[in-house]
Structure formats: structure tokens, C-alpha cells
């Protein structure tokens, strides 16, 4: 897969590095051998980052014509204008079937190109009001870490660009591949909640001192068991109401939704890496029945478990997980 990442004067090094790092790790982890990332600039010259580093020479806009994915990793703070040449390139790439990605403030060029008209989109929470004001046809989601329409993907600020890039790996190569890449980068393969949890909130204490963090670690080893909120609260030595309130404050989601997401994450890995029956996978992940499992899986991923396995299975199954 050919990935073209836009570079421009004033871009932060981190925003350029995030897609390079995630997509480069795909090859280093042998998840795929044909992922190639290329930096390009509108004028095909060197660029100077916000930190003062000179990069280049980089490729010119001609690489966009052959790219499968075009990434705008950030943009100048609003109300900075968007070069019409960039808009034309993004529209042309999208029209021929490329996936167009706007990370952080990179949503602004996508909106300027009309690719977000009538669509939900994410950007850094500090810029959501500006995005909505400049592009009223865009439905701005101030809480999402990323929003994926299949052909267009936008993300919230800074570190959420890593989440969005890992999501792209997951949709193309499967959960097991994304997990390998995430482990190598020492980041979570999928974060719960949205950026609302980062908006003018006090910094939480160390994870090991937080009862919610301890309960989450405890629950991950018991996904095949019943994990009602009452049991989680008891493990945390908190009242049910207090636990739910604290859990939402720390994670941005509810205990029940978090448990369901973790069960489905584990189910994807088992579907990819074992030959277990659908019923056995359902039981190992704590679902009461195969029917319940299928319903939850389809609701989350829009495909049944059997179809997901056909797409992402990795034969042979690793030792110890076949059965």
C-alpha cells in the first residue's frame, strides 16, 4: 500500500513522525511487506518543521496520483487558508478511490476541499469551534478520537493521530497485526472514550494508585467470566454508583461498554489466530450465547464473525491457541 504524507513549512515533527512511525512499524513487525510511506510537499522541495529541522528534499505532488492513502498530518492553526492546489489534489485522490486522512488540524484542508460536507469529523478540541464556523456543512464531533467513513478519516489532536493510524492498520490487516504494531510502539492498540476526557480536566494520579486501573487489569484476565458492574465495583471496594462515576471520569466510557469492547477485541484476536468454533470463541470471551456474540460483533464491526475470520485469519494458528 502506497501512503503519501504531506509535509509543509511549520509542521511539527511529531505530527509528521506519527504516521511514519505507525505505518513503518507494519513492515518491521512483518504484518505486511508492501506498505511504503513517502513524504511529499506541494513544491517538492525541503521543508522546515516548527522545531527548526530542515527535511528534504521531499517528493513532489506527483506521488499523490499513485497513492492508496493520502495523509494530511496537521495544518497551520486556524484561520490559516488552505492552498487551492492542495484541495484539488485531495479531491482528485478521493475521486479515484484513495483514502484521504486528516490528522489533528489536517481536518481543515479536507473540509476546505469539500470532503467533509454533510459528514461527521474530528479535530483537536481547541479547534472544533473554528472548524464548525469555517465549514458549517461539516458536522464537527468535539468528543471523538477519530471518525472513519471508510474513504475519509479524521482524528482529534496530537496523540490521537496514532490512534487513527492504528485504526487504519486494524481495518486493513486485522486486530492481531494492529496489536503487534501497538505493542512494539508501547501504546494501547485501542483507547476507550474520546477526547472529551482531555478537555480542561485535572491530570489523574498514577495508574497503579487508581482503583479503576486495577479493576481493568483484573477484568482483562477474566473476560470469560460474568463481569457485571456490581462485581467490578466490589473488586474496587467502591459503591456501584461511585465506581460508575469514577470509571466514566477516568476512561470516558461506562464499565459495561468497556467490558463489551474488551470481549470483542479478544474475540477478533481469537478469530484471527485460532481455528476455534464460533461458539468456543464466544464462550472464551464471556458471551452468554453464540447468538448474543454474533449480534454484538455485527453491531460493532458490521460483519459477522465468520466473515471477519475469512478476511483476517492467519494460518497456522500459534501454538497453544489452536483447538
Beta strands, then each sheet from edge to edge (+ up, - down):
strand 1: 2-6
strand 2: 36-40
strand 3: 47-48
strand 4: 54-55
strand 5: 69-72
strand 6: 99-102
strand 7: 120-121
strand 8: 139-140
strand 9: 146-148
strand 10: 152-155
sheet 1: 2+ 1+ 5+ 6+ 10+ 9-
sheet 2: 3+ 4-
sheet 3: 7+ 8+
end
